[in-house]
């Protein structure tokens, strides 16, 4: 093993962004086409103003044809046929970084379908397939986890949640110290900041990328509670704990209650944005809070275009833009 793996911050340059096109109808009951359109729009934003080549996984010829029709011919998208499950590659693909010699490596975890909730064929094998395809060195962390459970600044400081990492549906009996030791055996880890929990109704048991995101070294975004927003207690605790950890905290508004097409509550968030080479793609919900959230993100990412895209249809399937993307970092 070639030294500790450094996983770059998301604002560092990418060679490409990996996504996967949804195709399983029973994972998107009644709204598969809407989910596909959301991924198509995300691909266009990343490949266009984001100035980042897109590598889009498609299941077969029919799925590729649908994706091409929805994305169009003018976007820098490479269609790659592969076996995969749903579109949440943040969790099923490796987290990519570089070894001390500068070679590409992928950090993989054991994957049990988000605590056994959504078992989909090939979700558990995509990570090894993609690592092999890219000729990347594989680093396997012997813990059950998903990529969205870790947030990092590229300098060795990580943030995660107790509710996900130490959940009995993933790692029964695991302690904070044992997880930190295991993670530090593979990555350049200086510090791990623990938050207690994430958003209510998040089937990932509280992925950190829904509630707290680095925007610069020592600076993190989270959401401020308001009388009309769900999760007020959780959001207040997250902001307090991040500030007490010594980080500079910038707060976004929290969206008001957002529901799916059948009226069920959703874990709406502005934190699940994707930072492309020249743009930041932010989930929006058609509510007044959208404008303020976009304005704040523009301020903390100078030099990048801020693009708000409707996220409801994607959120109905289980996540938003960060959940559906996996950057392949440029060589250091």
C-alpha positions in Angstrom: 0.0 0.0 0.0 1.5 3.3 -1.2 1.1 5.5 2.0 -2.0 7.3 3.2 -4.7 8.2 0.6 -5.6 11.9 0.3 -9.1 12.5 -0.7 -9.3 15.9 -2.3 -11.9 18.5 -1.3 -14.7 18.7 -3.8 -13.7 22.2 -5.0 -10.4 20.8 -6.3 -10.2 20.1 -10.0 -11.9 17.0 -11.5 -11.0 15.0 -14.5 -14.6 13.8 -14.7 -17.8 13.2 -12.8 -19.5 9.8 -12.7 -23.3 9.4 -12.7 -25.7 6.6 -13.4 -29.0 6.9 -15.3 -32.1 5.5 -13.4 -33.9 2.6 -15.0 -35.6 0.5 -12.4 -39.3 1.4 -12.4 -40.1 -0.1 -9.0 -37.4 2.0 -7.3 -39.2 5.1 -8.7 -42.8 4.1 -8.4 -44.9 6.3 -10.7 -42.1 8.8 -11.4 -39.2 7.1 -13.1 -39.4 9.4 -16.1 -39.2 12.5 -13.8 -36.2 11.0 -12.1 -34.5 10.4 -15.4 -35.2 14.0 -16.5 -33.6 15.3 -13.2 -30.4 13.3 -13.9 -30.4 14.4 -17.5 -30.6 18.1 -16.4 -27.9 17.5 -13.8 -25.6 16.0 -16.5 -26.1 19.0 -18.7 -25.3 21.4 -15.9 -22.1 19.6 -14.9 -20.9 19.1 -18.5 -21.9 22.6 -19.7 -21.4 25.5 -17.3 -19.7 23.1 -14.8 -17.0 22.5 -17.4 -16.6 18.9 -16.3 -16.7 15.8 -18.5 -19.6 13.5 -17.5 -19.2 9.7 -17.5 -22.8 8.4 -17.4 -23.5 4.7 -16.7 -26.3 3.2 -18.7 -27.7 -0.3 -18.2 -28.2 -1.3 -21.8 -29.0 0.0 -25.3 -32.6 1.1 -24.5 -31.5 3.0 -21.3 -28.7 4.6 -23.3 -31.1 5.7 -26.0 -33.5 7.2 -23.4 -30.6 9.1 -21.8 -29.3 10.4 -25.1 -32.7 11.7 -26.0 -33.2 13.5 -22.7 -29.6 14.9 -22.5 -29.1 15.9 -26.1 -26.1 15.7 -28.4 -24.4 19.0 -27.3 -23.2 17.9 -23.8 -19.8 16.4 -23.0 -21.2 13.1 -21.9 -19.6 9.7 -22.3 -22.2 6.9 -22.2 -20.8 3.7 -20.6 -22.7 0.5 -20.4 -22.3 -1.3 -17.1 -24.2 -3.3 -14.5 -25.3 -1.1 -11.7 -28.3 -0.7 -9.4 -29.8 2.7 -8.8 -28.3 6.1 -9.5 -26.8 6.9 -6.1 -23.1 6.6 -7.0 -22.0 8.7 -4.1 -22.7 5.7 -2.0 -22.0 2.8 -4.4 -18.9 4.0 -6.2 -15.5 4.5 -4.4 -14.4 7.8 -3.0 -11.5 8.7 -5.2 -8.2 10.2 -4.0 -4.5 9.9 -4.6 -1.7 8.0 -3.0 1.5 9.8 -1.9 3.0 9.0 -5.3 0.1 10.7 -7.1 -1.6 7.6 -8.5 -5.4 7.3 -8.4 -6.9 5.2 -5.7 -10.5 4.3 -4.6 -11.6 4.1 -1.0 -14.3 1.3 -0.8 -16.5 0.2 2.0 -18.6 -2.9 2.6 -22.1 -2.0 1.3 -25.3 -3.5 2.7 -27.9 -1.4 0.9 -28.2 1.4 3.4 -28.7 -0.8 6.4 -30.6 -3.5 4.4 -33.3 -1.1 3.3 -33.0 -1.2 -0.5 -31.4 -4.3 -1.9 -30.7 -3.8 -5.6 -28.5 -6.1 -7.7 -25.1 -4.7 -8.7 -25.1 -1.8 -6.2 -22.6 -3.8 -4.1 -20.3 -4.6 -7.0 -20.1 -1.3 -8.8 -17.3 -0.1 -6.6 -14.9 -2.9 -7.6 -15.9 -2.6 -11.3 -15.2 1.1 -11.4 -11.9 0.8 -9.6 -10.8 -1.9 -12.0 -11.9 0.1 -15.0 -9.9 3.1 -14.0 -6.9 1.0 -13.0 -7.0 2.6 -9.6 -5.5 1.1 -6.5 -8.2 -0.2 -4.2 -8.3 0.7 -0.5 -11.0 -1.3 1.3 -12.2 -0.1 4.7 -13.6 -3.1 6.6 -16.7 -1.3 7.7 -20.2 -1.0 6.3 -20.7 2.5 5.0 -21.6 4.7 2.1 -19.7 7.7 0.6 -22.3 10.2 1.6 -21.6 9.5 5.2 -18.2 11.3 5.0 -17.5 15.0 4.4 -13.9 16.1 4.0 -11.8 19.3 3.4 -8.9 17.7 1.5 -6.6 18.5 4.4 -7.3 15.5 6.6 -10.4 16.7 8.6 -13.5 14.7 8.1 -17.1 15.0 9.4 -19.6 12.2 9.9 -22.7 11.2 11.9 -23.1 8.7 14.8 -26.6 7.8 13.6 -25.2 6.4 10.3 -21.7 5.1 11.0 -22.4 3.5 14.4 -25.9 2.3 13.5 -26.5 -1.4 14.4 -27.9 -1.9 10.9 -24.4 -1.3 9.6 -21.7 -1.8 12.2 -23.1 -3.3 15.4 -20.9 -2.7 18.4 -18.5 -0.4 16.5 -17.0 2.4 18.6 -15.9 5.9 17.5 -12.3 5.1 18.3 -12.4 1.8 16.3 -13.8 3.6 13.3 -11.3 6.4 13.5 -8.5 3.9 13.7 -9.8 2.0 10.7 -10.3 5.1 8.6 -6.9 6.5 9.6 -5.3 3.3 8.4 -6.2 4.1 4.9 -6.6 7.9 4.5 -4.6 10.9 5.7 -6.7 11.6 8.7 -5.9 14.4 11.1 -9.3 14.8 12.8 -12.8 13.3 12.6 -15.7 15.5 13.8 -18.8 13.6 15.0 -22.3 14.9 14.6 -25.1 13.1 16.4 -27.7 12.7 13.6 -28.9 13.9 10.3 -32.3 14.8 8.9 -35.6 13.1 9.8 -37.1 11.0 6.9 -33.6 10.4 5.5 -33.5 6.7 4.7 -29.6 6.8 4.9 -29.9 7.2 8.7 -28.5 10.7 8.5 -25.8 11.1 5.9 -23.7 14.1 6.6 -23.8 15.4 3.1 -27.4 16.3 3.7 -26.6 18.6 6.6 -23.0 19.9 6.6 -20.6 20.6 3.8 -17.1 22.1 3.6 -16.7 25.1 1.3 -13.1 25.9 2.2 -10.5 24.8 4.8 -12.0 25.4 8.2 -15.3 26.7 6.8 -18.5 24.6 6.7 -22.1 25.2 5.5 -25.1 24.0 7.4 -28.7 25.0 7.7 -30.3 27.4 10.2 -33.5 26.3 12.0 -36.6 28.4 11.5 -40.1 28.2 12.9 -41.4 26.9 9.6 -38.6 24.4 8.9 -38.6 20.7 10.0 -35.6 19.3 12.0 -35.2 22.6 14.0 -33.7 20.8 17.0 -31.3 18.8 14.8 -30.2 21.8 12.8 -29.5 23.9 15.9 -27.5 21.1 17.4 -25.5 20.6 14.2 -24.6 24.3 14.0 -23.6 24.4 17.6 -21.4 21.3 17.4 -19.7 22.5 14.3 -18.9 25.9 15.9 -17.7 24.2 19.0 -15.3 22.1 16.9 -13.5 25.3 15.9 -14.9 25.6 12.4 -16.2 28.8 10.8 -19.9 28.1 10.3 -22.0 29.7 7.5 -25.7 29.0 7.7 -28.1 28.5 4.8 -31.8 28.8 5.3 -33.6 25.5 5.7 -36.4 24.7 3.3 -40.0 24.6 4.7 -41.7 21.2 4.7 -41.4 19.5 1.4 -43.5 16.4 0.4 -43.4 13.9 -2.3 -46.1 13.4 -5.0 -48.1 11.2 -2.5 -47.8 13.7 0.4 -45.0 11.9 2.3 -42.5 14.2 4.0 -39.0 14.5 2.4 -35.6 15.4 3.8 -35.3 18.6 1.8 -31.9 20.3 2.0 -29.7 22.9 0.3 -26.5 21.2 1.5 -26.7 18.4 -1.0 -25.1 20.5 -3.8 -22.4 19.3 -6.2 -19.2 21.4 -6.8 -18.1 21.1 -10.4 -15.0 22.7 -11.9 -16.7 26.0 -12.8 -20.2 25.7 -11.2 -22.0 24.7 -8.1 -25.3 22.9 -8.7 -27.7 23.4 -5.9 -31.1 21.7 -5.1 -34.1 24.0 -5.1 -37.7 23.5 -4.3 -39.7 26.4 -5.7 -39.9 28.2 -2.3 -38.8 31.7 -1.2 -35.8 30.2 0.7 -34.3 29.1 -2.6 -33.1 32.6 -3.5 -31.3 33.2 -0.2 -29.6 29.8 -0.3 -28.3 30.4 -3.8 -27.1 33.9 -2.8 -25.1 32.5 0.1 -23.6 29.7 -1.9 -22.5 32.2 -4.6 -20.7 34.1 -1.9 -18.8 31.2 -0.5 -17.8 29.8 -4.0 -16.5 32.9 -5.8 -15.4 32.2 -9.4 -18.0 29.5 -9.9 -21.5 29.9 -11.3 -24.2 29.0 -9.0 -27.0 26.9 -10.7 -30.2 26.1 -8.9 -32.0 23.1 -10.3 -35.4 21.7 -9.2 -34.7 18.7 -6.9 -38.1 17.4 -5.8 -38.3 14.7 -8.4 -34.8 13.4 -7.5 -35.5 13.6 -3.8 -38.5 11.5 -4.2 -36.2 8.7 -5.3 -34.0 9.1 -2.2 -31.4 11.8 -2.6 -30.3 14.9 -4.4 -27.3 16.1 -6.5 -24.4 15.2 -4.3 -25.9 11.8 -3.7 -26.0 11.1 -7.5 -22.5 12.3 -8.3 -19.0 10.9 -7.8 -16.0 13.1 -8.9 -12.8 11.6 -10.3 -10.2 14.1 -9.1 -7.5 15.4 -11.4 -3.9 14.2 -10.7 -2.1 16.4 -8.1 
